[in-house]
Amino acid sequence: MILALDVPEQFFMARTLEELPLYSKVQEFCEAVSAMLHESDIRKNRKLHDQIDDANDSIDSNLEEGFQQPSDAAFANFVVIAKGSLAEVRARTHRARRKRLVNDEQFARIEELGEPLGKMMGGFIKYLQASGFTDRGRHADAPRARRRSQNVRT
């Protein structure tokens, strides 16, 4: 019996952040958090609102900054920070729910998106740390310095 697997013929390195499957999930989560901040009573607690908003912005910003790093190990460090910001958003949203500033439906939506995203980020961190890529390939088009040939007279 032969099983056909849906595996791409060739693996490639993402040239843009948008090519990473993780990134669309991050965008979906961040948009859900922004909607919750806009629609809930959390605005009544300005400090908590701003903390969640700042942590939410940090997720996307750290992925963008990390993607520009020259190695996968350096990128992984930024994904670790983004994952920490994700955990902060989830924890502070939980606190907002306890204070009755977000409703159960809003909280459930953040958890529904946040829990699997955290796991996905964890797996991506492990991949990046194990990959060993030191030149992520996006800089291949940059001009390289030419070696000067030495004139040797005999």
MODELLER restraints for C-alpha pairs under 7 A, 6 or more apart:
rsr = mdl.restraints
at = mdl.atoms
rsr.add(forms.Gaussian(group=physical.xy_distance, feature=features.Distance(at['CA:14:A'], at['CA:20:A']), mean=6.42, stdev=0.5))
rsr.add(forms.Gaussian(group=physical.xy_distance, feature=features.Distance(at['CA:15:A'], at['CA:138:A']), mean=6.08, stdev=0.5))
rsr.add(forms.Gaussian(group=physical.xy_distance, feature=features.Distance(at['CA:17:A'], at['CA:23:A']), mean=6.65, stdev=0.5))
rsr.add(forms.Gaussian(group=physical.xy_distance, feature=features.Distance(at['CA:17:A'], at['CA:64:A']), mean=6.99, stdev=0.5))
rsr.add(forms.Gaussian(group=physical.xy_distance, feature=features.Distance(at['CA:17:A'], at['CA:67:A']), mean=6.61, stdev=0.5))
rsr.add(forms.Gaussian(group=physical.xy_distance, feature=features.Distance(at['CA:25:A'], at['CA:117:A']), mean=6.78, stdev=0.5))
rsr.add(forms.Gaussian(group=physical.xy_distance, feature=features.Distance(at['CA:26:A'], at['CA:60:A']), mean=6.94, stdev=0.5))
rsr.add(forms.Gaussian(group=physical.xy_distance, feature=features.Distance(at['CA:29:A'], at['CA:113:A']), mean=5.89, stdev=0.5))
rsr.add(forms.Gaussian(group=physical.xy_distance, feature=features.Distance(at['CA:29:A'], at['CA:114:A']), mean=6.68, stdev=0.5))
rsr.add(forms.Gaussian(group=physical.xy_distance, feature=features.Distance(at['CA:30:A'], at['CA:56:A']), mean=6.06, stdev=0.5))
rsr.add(forms.Gaussian(group=physical.xy_distance, feature=features.Distance(at['CA:32:A'], at['CA:110:A']), mean=6.79, stdev=0.5))
rsr.add(forms.Gaussian(group=physical.xy_distance, feature=features.Distance(at['CA:33:A'], at['CA:110:A']), mean=6.70, stdev=0.5))
rsr.add(forms.Gaussian(group=physical.xy_distance, feature=features.Distance(at['CA:36:A'], at['CA:106:A']), mean=6.25, stdev=0.5))
rsr.add(forms.Gaussian(group=physical.xy_distance, feature=features.Distance(at['CA:37:A'], at['CA:49:A']), mean=6.85, stdev=0.5))
rsr.add(forms.Gaussian(group=physical.xy_distance, feature=features.Distance(at['CA:40:A'], at['CA:101:A']), mean=6.47, stdev=0.5))
rsr.add(forms.Gaussian(group=physical.xy_distance, feature=features.Distance(at['CA:40:A'], at['CA:102:A']), mean=5.46, stdev=0.5))
rsr.add(forms.Gaussian(group=physical.xy_distance, feature=features.Distance(at['CA:41:A'], at['CA:101:A']), mean=4.80, stdev=0.5))
rsr.add(forms.Gaussian(group=physical.xy_distance, feature=features.Distance(at['CA:41:A'], at['CA:102:A']), mean=6.25, stdev=0.5))
rsr.add(forms.Gaussian(group=physical.xy_distance, feature=features.Distance(at['CA:42:A'], at['CA:49:A']), mean=5.80, stdev=0.5))
rsr.add(forms.Gaussian(group=physical.xy_distance, feature=features.Distance(at['CA:42:A'], at['CA:96:A']), mean=6.90, stdev=0.5))
rsr.add(forms.Gaussian(group=physical.xy_distance, feature=features.Distance(at['CA:42:A'], at['CA:101:A']), mean=4.80, stdev=0.5))
rsr.add(forms.Gaussian(group=physical.xy_distance, feature=features.Distance(at['CA:42:A'], at['CA:102:A']), mean=6.42, stdev=0.5))
rsr.add(forms.Gaussian(group=physical.xy_distance, feature=features.Distance(at['CA:43:A'], at['CA:49:A']), mean=5.85, stdev=0.5))
rsr.add(forms.Gaussian(group=physical.xy_distance, feature=features.Distance(at['CA:52:A'], at['CA:89:A']), mean=5.32, stdev=0.5))
rsr.add(forms.Gaussian(group=physical.xy_distance, feature=features.Distance(at['CA:52:A'], at['CA:92:A']), mean=6.45, stdev=0.5))
rsr.add(forms.Gaussian(group=physical.xy_distance, feature=features.Distance(at['CA:55:A'], at['CA:85:A']), mean=5.09, stdev=0.5))
rsr.add(forms.Gaussian(group=physical.xy_distance, feature=features.Distance(at['CA:55:A'], at['CA:88:A']), mean=6.53, stdev=0.5))
rsr.add(forms.Gaussian(group=physical.xy_distance, feature=features.Distance(at['CA:55:A'], at['CA:89:A']), mean=5.98, stdev=0.5))
rsr.add(forms.Gaussian(group=physical.xy_distance, feature=features.Distance(at['CA:56:A'], at['CA:85:A']), mean=6.71, stdev=0.5))
rsr.add(forms.Gaussian(group=physical.xy_distance, feature=features.Distance(at['CA:56:A'], at['CA:86:A']), mean=6.88, stdev=0.5))
rsr.add(forms.Gaussian(group=physical.xy_distance, feature=features.Distance(at['CA:56:A'], at['CA:89:A']), mean=6.28, stdev=0.5))
rsr.add(forms.Gaussian(group=physical.xy_distance, feature=features.Distance(at['CA:58:A'], at['CA:82:A']), mean=6.40, stdev=0.5))
rsr.add(forms.Gaussian(group=physical.xy_distance, feature=features.Distance(at['CA:58:A'], at['CA:85:A']), mean=6.24, stdev=0.5))
rsr.add(forms.Gaussian(group=physical.xy_distance, feature=features.Distance(at['CA:59:A'], at['CA:82:A']), mean=4.30, stdev=0.5))
rsr.add(forms.Gaussian(group=physical.xy_distance, feature=features.Distance(at['CA:59:A'], at['CA:83:A']), mean=6.99, stdev=0.5))
rsr.add(forms.Gaussian(group=physical.xy_distance, feature=features.Distance(at['CA:59:A'], at['CA:85:A']), mean=5.69, stdev=0.5))
rsr.add(forms.Gaussian(group=physical.xy_distance, feature=features.Distance(at['CA:59:A'], at['CA:86:A']), mean=6.31, stdev=0.5))
rsr.add(forms.Gaussian(group=physical.xy_distance, feature=features.Distance(at['CA:62:A'], at['CA:78:A']), mean=5.42, stdev=0.5))
rsr.add(forms.Gaussian(group=physical.xy_distance, feature=features.Distance(at['CA:62:A'], at['CA:79:A']), mean=6.67, stdev=0.5))
rsr.add(forms.Gaussian(group=physical.xy_distance, feature=features.Distance(at['CA:62:A'], at['CA:81:A']), mean=6.83, stdev=0.5))
rsr.add(forms.Gaussian(group=physical.xy_distance, feature=features.Distance(at['CA:62:A'], at['CA:82:A']), mean=5.55, stdev=0.5))
rsr.add(forms.Gaussian(group=physical.xy_distance, feature=features.Distance(at['CA:63:A'], at['CA:78:A']), mean=6.28, stdev=0.5))
rsr.add(forms.Gaussian(group=physical.xy_distance, feature=features.Distance(at['CA:63:A'], at['CA:79:A']), mean=5.94, stdev=0.5))
rsr.add(forms.Gaussian(group=physical.xy_distance, feature=features.Distance(at['CA:63:A'], at['CA:82:A']), mean=6.59, stdev=0.5))
rsr.add(forms.Gaussian(group=physical.xy_distance, feature=features.Distance(at['CA:66:A'], at['CA:74:A']), mean=6.93, stdev=0.5))
rsr.add(forms.Gaussian(group=physical.xy_distance, feature=features.Distance(at['CA:66:A'], at['CA:75:A']), mean=4.39, stdev=0.5))
rsr.add(forms.Gaussian(group=physical.xy_distance, feature=features.Distance(at['CA:66:A'], at['CA:78:A']), mean=4.95, stdev=0.5))
rsr.add(forms.Gaussian(group=physical.xy_distance, feature=features.Distance(at['CA:66:A'], at['CA:79:A']), mean=6.89, stdev=0.5))
rsr.add(forms.Gaussian(group=physical.xy_distance, feature=features.Distance(at['CA:67:A'], at['CA:75:A']), mean=5.80, stdev=0.5))
rsr.add(forms.Gaussian(group=physical.xy_distance, feature=features.Distance(at['CA:69:A'], at['CA:75:A']), mean=5.66, stdev=0.5))
rsr.add(forms.Gaussian(group=physical.xy_distance, feature=features.Distance(at['CA:70:A'], at['CA:134:A']), mean=6.41, stdev=0.5))
rsr.add(forms.Gaussian(group=physical.xy_distance, feature=features.Distance(at['CA:70:A'], at['CA:135:A']), mean=5.41, stdev=0.5))
rsr.add(forms.Gaussian(group=physical.xy_distance, feature=features.Distance(at['CA:70:A'], at['CA:136:A']), mean=5.79, stdev=0.5))
rsr.add(forms.Gaussian(group=physical.xy_distance, feature=features.Distance(at['CA:71:A'], at['CA:133:A']), mean=5.75, stdev=0.5))
rsr.add(forms.Gaussian(group=physical.xy_distance, feature=features.Distance(at['CA:71:A'], at['CA:134:A']), mean=4.23, stdev=0.5))
rsr.add(forms.Gaussian(group=physical.xy_distance, feature=features.Distance(at['CA:71:A'], at['CA:135:A']), mean=5.36, stdev=0.5))
rsr.add(forms.Gaussian(group=physical.xy_distance, feature=features.Distance(at['CA:71:A'], at['CA:136:A']), mean=5.63, stdev=0.5))
rsr.add(forms.Gaussian(group=physical.xy_distance, feature=features.Distance(at['CA:72:A'], at['CA:128:A']), mean=5.09, stdev=0.5))
rsr.add(forms.Gaussian(group=physical.xy_distance, feature=features.Distance(at['CA:72:A'], at['CA:129:A']), mean=6.61, stdev=0.5))
rsr.add(forms.Gaussian(group=physical.xy_distance, feature=features.Distance(at['CA:72:A'], at['CA:131:A']), mean=6.92, stdev=0.5))
rsr.add(forms.Gaussian(group=physical.xy_distance, feature=features.Distance(at['CA:72:A'], at['CA:132:A']), mean=6.81, stdev=0.5))
rsr.add(forms.Gaussian(group=physical.xy_distance, feature=features.Distance(at['CA:72:A'], at['CA:133:A']), mean=5.60, stdev=0.5))
rsr.add(forms.Gaussian(group=physical.xy_distance, feature=features.Distance(at['CA:72:A'], at['CA:134:A']), mean=6.47, stdev=0.5))
rsr.add(forms.Gaussian(group=physical.xy_distance, feature=features.Distance(at['CA:72:A'], at['CA:136:A']), mean=6.73, stdev=0.5))
rsr.add(forms.Gaussian(group=physical.xy_distance, feature=features.Distance(at['CA:73:A'], at['CA:128:A']), mean=5.95, stdev=0.5))
rsr.add(forms.Gaussian(group=physical.xy_distance, feature=features.Distance(at['CA:73:A'], at['CA:129:A']), mean=5.15, stdev=0.5))
rsr.add(forms.Gaussian(group=physical.xy_distance, feature=features.Distance(at['CA:76:A'], at['CA:125:A']), mean=5.20, stdev=0.5))
rsr.add(forms.Gaussian(group=physical.xy_distance, feature=features.Distance(at['CA:76:A'], at['CA:128:A']), mean=5.66, stdev=0.5))
rsr.add(forms.Gaussian(group=physical.xy_distance, feature=features.Distance(at['CA:76:A'], at['CA:129:A']), mean=6.30, stdev=0.5))
rsr.add(forms.Gaussian(group=physical.xy_distance, feature=features.Distance(at['CA:79:A'], at['CA:125:A']), mean=6.51, stdev=0.5))
rsr.add(forms.Gaussian(group=physical.xy_distance, feature=features.Distance(at['CA:80:A'], at['CA:125:A']), mean=6.91, stdev=0.5))
rsr.add(forms.Gaussian(group=physical.xy_distance, feature=features.Distance(at['CA:83:A'], at['CA:118:A']), mean=6.28, stdev=0.5))
rsr.add(forms.Gaussian(group=physical.xy_distance, feature=features.Distance(at['CA:83:A'], at['CA:121:A']), mean=6.47, stdev=0.5))
rsr.add(forms.Gaussian(group=physical.xy_distance, feature=features.Distance(at['CA:90:A'], at['CA:111:A']), mean=6.97, stdev=0.5))
rsr.add(forms.Gaussian(group=physical.xy_distance, feature=features.Distance(at['CA:90:A'], at['CA:114:A']), mean=6.99, stdev=0.5))
rsr.add(forms.Gaussian(group=physical.xy_distance, feature=features.Distance(at['CA:93:A'], at['CA:107:A']), mean=6.73, stdev=0.5))
rsr.add(forms.Gaussian(group=physical.xy_distance, feature=features.Distance(at['CA:96:A'], at['CA:102:A']), mean=5.88, stdev=0.5))
rsr.add(forms.Gaussian(group=physical.xy_distance, feature=features.Distance(at['CA:97:A'], at['CA:103:A']), mean=6.29, stdev=0.5))
rsr.add(forms.Gaussian(group=physical.xy_distance, feature=features.Distance(at['CA:97:A'], at['CA:107:A']), mean=6.77, stdev=0.5))
